[in-house]
Amino acid sequence: MPILEVEHICKSFEHTEVLKDISFSLEKSQVLSIIGSSGSGKTTLLRCLNFLEIPDEGVIRVHGEKIFDGREENFLKESAIRKNRLHFGMVFQSFHLFPQYTALKNVMLAKELQAKKREDFKQNKKQILEEIRTEAEGLLEQMGLKERMENYPHQLSGGQCQRVAIARALALKPDILCFDEPTSALDPELTGEVLRVMKGLAEQKMTMVIVTHEMSFARDVSDQVLFMDAGYVLEHGSPEEVFGNPKEERTKQFLAGFFAG
């Protein structure tokens, strides 16, 4: 059974159709890269998976459980959206770290807020917070930031901030980790730092959906590649199929700009 199934997702803003009947599935431990020109709908699709935008139509399933159906009102309730959002971790282009908190606190914060809702929180507060701290420290160490845990965002490079953001997303143990062009705000040297971390996560069999303009990375790391154009999925297949033998002329034109040399 696929870990993620997306069926007939549509999304419009006012009178502009941004997503047009999008369907795909993803197996556990696979990496799906979504590529295409700016304005093709890639980020909107990712935001619909995370319920940062609500699709107008379609169905989303995780582990076979329906977590969204545009025809049923109970999936549109805020409580349901908050719960179902936890299936997905999100890493944005521009980090979105809290500047008043250290790297460690940024990673711990969401888990702490979640823990406060537990019935046993008051009784076991010290132990619970210590466990959260230990997990956060482990994640930051995994990101190569052992010596930077007590630094604030303004004391970190862009690549380090993005690695903190990845650790924060992992802290809630999502089923699927989503990246929205995570290197677009970074210079080439810092881009390499973040891509190495993402490649490491792929090797650890983390299920990921990645919107990216890093074509070589997508070709090397992905199990599936989805090419979007004007709100449609124009091509979908393995990296060998999409990069090595694209069927659509538009895909060939798009990729020629990256691999012309």
N, C-alpha and C positions, 0 to 999 in steps of 0.2 A: 504494500500500500504506500503511495507517495506521502511524504510528510506535508507537502503543500499542493493543493489543487486550486487553480484559479479558472473560473468558467464565465465567459461572456461578460467580462467587466467593461462597463461603459461609464464615462464621466464627461460632463459638459460644464463649462463656466459661462453663464448667461446663454448665448446662442452659439458658442464655439465648442464643437466636439473635440475633446482632447484625447480621450481614449475610446477606441472603436472596436468593441467586441473582442477583448483580449482574453485568450485562454492559454494556459500552459500548466504543467505539473513539474514537481521537483522531488527527487528521492532524497531520503536522509543521507547526510554526509556529502551531498553534491554541491558544486558551486555553479550558479547561474550568473553569467554576465549579461547585462543589458546594454547594448550599444546603439548609437544612432546620433544624428545631428542634434544640436540644440533646438528645443521646441518640438521634438518628435513625440514627447509624452513620457519619457523615461522616468523623470523624477515624480511626475504625477502618479504613475503606476506604483512606484515605491511608496509614496505617501498614502495611497489607497490601501496597500497591504498593511500599513501601520495605523490606519484609521486617523491619520492626520488630515486626510480628505476622505469623505464618505462617498463611495461609488453610487452612481444613480441606479445602476442595474448590475446583476451578476451574483455569483456565489463564490465564497472563499471557504475552503476546508483546510484544517490542520489536523494531521493524524486521523483523517477520515471524519472528524467532527466538524459540522457546519458552524462556522463562527461569524458568517455574514450571509444574508440573503436579502437582496434589495426589495423583494416582494413581501417580506415579513417585518412588521413594525418592531417586534421585540428585539431585533438585532440593532435597531437604531437608538435604543435607550442608552443614555450616557454611562450607566453602570455596566452595561454589557460591552460597550466600546472600550472602557477602561480595562475591564477584565481581559478581553480578547487581544488588546494591544500588547499584553505581557508575553504573548507568543513570539513577539518580534523585538529584537534589539535594533536600535537605529544609531548609525554614525553619520553625522552631517558633514557638509563641506567645511563649515566654519566653527567646528568644535562645540560651541555652546556650553563651555565650562563656566561655572560660577566664579567670578574673579575674586570674591571675598573668601574663598575656601582654598585650602591646599589641594594638591593633586590627590592625596589620600582621602580627604574629606569629600571631594567631588565623586570619587568612586564609591564611597560608603553611603552617601546621602540617601539615594533612592531606596536602598536596602533597609536603612534605618527607619525611613518613613513607613515602609511596608511592615517592618517588625513591630512598630508601635500599635498596629491594629491587631496583633496577636493577643489572645486571651491571657497568656502567661507572661506578657511582656513586663509588667510591673514586678511580678514575683521573681523573674529571672533576668532582669534588665542587664546587670553587669555581665553575665555570661553570654547573653545574646549579642550585646554590642562588641564584646571581645571576639566572638566568632566572626562577626561581620568585618571587624578590623583585620583579623588574620587572613580572611579570604581576600580582602581588598589589597593587602600587602602582597599576597601571592600573585594576584593578577598584575599589579604594577611591576613586580619582579619579572614576571613572564614577558612584559612589554619592554624590558630592559631599562626600567626606571627605578631600580632599587635605591639609588642615591638621590632621587628627586622627589621622594614621597612628600616631604614637608615644604616643597616649593609651591609658590602660587603661580597661576597661569602666566602672569606678566614676567615671571622669572624663567619661563620655559620657551623653547623654540616652537615654531609651528608644528614640526614633526612630533615633538614631545607632547604637545597639547593634544594632537590627534591620537597619539597612543594612549593618553589618559582617557580620552573619549571612548576608545575601543574597550579599555578595561572597564569603564563605567557601564557600557552596554552589556558586557559579559557578566557583570556582577549579578544581574537578575536572572541569569541562566536561561536565556531565551532559546526557543526551539530553532529559530532562524535568525541569523545576524544579517542586517541590511546595511549597505554602504551607499551613500549618495555622493558620488564623485569625491571620495575622501582625500584625493591629492590635488584637487583643482586649485586650491589656494596656496600650494606649497611650491618652493623652487625645486629644481631637479634633484639636488642632493638630499633634501628632506623627503621628497617623494619616495626615494629609494628606501628610506627608513620604514615608512608606513607600508609600502608594498611588501617588504620582507616580513613584517609582522603578519600581514594578511596571508601571505604564502604559507607562513608557519601554521596559521589557523586552518588553512585548507589541508595541510599535511596531517593535522590533528583531527581531520574529518568533521570540522565545524560546517554545518549547513549554512550557505551564504547566498545572498542575492546582492549583486554588485552592479550599480550604475557607474560606468567608467568610460573615460576617453583614453585610457592606457591600453591600447590594442595589443601590444606584445604581451602584457600581463594577462589580459583576458584570454588570449590564445594559449598561453602556457599553463594557466591555473584552472580554467573552467572545464566543467563536464558538459555544460550546455551553453550556447550563446544565442541570444535573442536580439535580432536587429529590428529596431522600430523606425518607422517613417510616417510622418503626418498622422500619428495616433494609431496606426495599425502595426501589428506584428507582420513584417514583410518576409522575414526569414528566421527559421528556428532550427537548430541542429547542433551537432557536435562542433568543436572548434575546427576540426579537419574539414567538415562540410561547409561551414559558414566562411571561414577564412581561406581555406584551400580550394574550395570549389563552389563558390556562391552561385545560386541559380538565377537570382534577380539582377537585372541590369543596375538598379538603384544601389543594391548592396555592393556591386563591383565598383561603381563610381565612388561610393563612400570610402571603401577600403583602399582604393588607389591613392587617396590623399595621404594615407598613413604609411603605406608600404611601397611607395613609388621608388624609393631608393633601394 
